[in-house]
Each structure stands twice: as C-alpha cells, then as structure tokens.
C-alpha cells in the first residue's frame, strides 16, 4: 500500500475513484438503516481495495519492466 503514496494519482484517476463510490456515499448519507449503511460502506471499501490493488500491480509491473506496451 505504501507504494501507492509514492506515485500520486492524477486528477482524472481521483475523479474516477470518487465517482465509483459516490452512489454508496449518497445512500449512506440519507439512510437510517444501520444494515444498509454497513452494506454500502462495504461496497465502497471493496471498490477502493480493488483500485488500490490494481495500482499496486501496475506499479510493480512498472518497477519490474513487465508492462505490455
């Protein structure tokens, strides 16, 4: 995870990440149902984890010179 901090996200990447969890955030903010809130938090965390994992793979491939161009 620390490698992610070494290579900053572009503004476009940041917006894509935000847009991917925006719906879950909106649903959380209007819900009174704790189970629904937790469900949407889990979805948002799963999406963020996926993005972080993809970034780590990308950086590892760049470091090792294994990216297909």
N, C-alpha and C positions, 0 to 999 in steps of 0.2 A: 504493500500500500504506500510506503514511503516514496517509491519511485514515481508515483502519480504526482506528488508535490514538486518533483524536480522538473517536470515538463508541464508548464501551465496549459490549461485548456484555452482554446480560442473563444472569442465571444460567441461564435456560431455554435460551438460544442456546448458551451454553458447554457445557451438558449434551448438547444435540443434536449439537454438533460432536464431542465426546468419544465419544458413542455411535456416531457414524458411522465412527470409526476404531478403536473398541475391539476389534473382532474381529481386525483386522490386527495390532494390538499384541499380543494374546494369542497369535496364531500365530507372531509373531516371537519371543516370549519362550520358546517351547517347541521351536523348530526348531534343528537343527544344520546344515541345508542352506542354504548361503550364497545360492544362486539363489532359493530360496523366500523367504528373509528379504528379499532385494532386491526381489522381486516384491511382497511385502506392503508394504514401505516405499514403493514406487512408487504402489500403490493408495492408501495413506494420504495421500501428498503430493498426488496428484490430487484427492482429496476435499477436502483443506484448501485447495488452489488454487481449486477450484470455489466453496467457501464465501467465500473472500476476494474473488474476482471478483464474486460476487453482492452482497457487501456494498459494494464499490466502486460498482457500478451503482446500488444503492439510494441510497447517499449522494450520488452525482452527480445522480440524479433529484430527490432532496430539495432539493439546492442550486439546481438549475435550475427547480424547481417543476413538474416534468413527471410526478409520480407520480399515477396514477389513483386517485381515492378514491371 
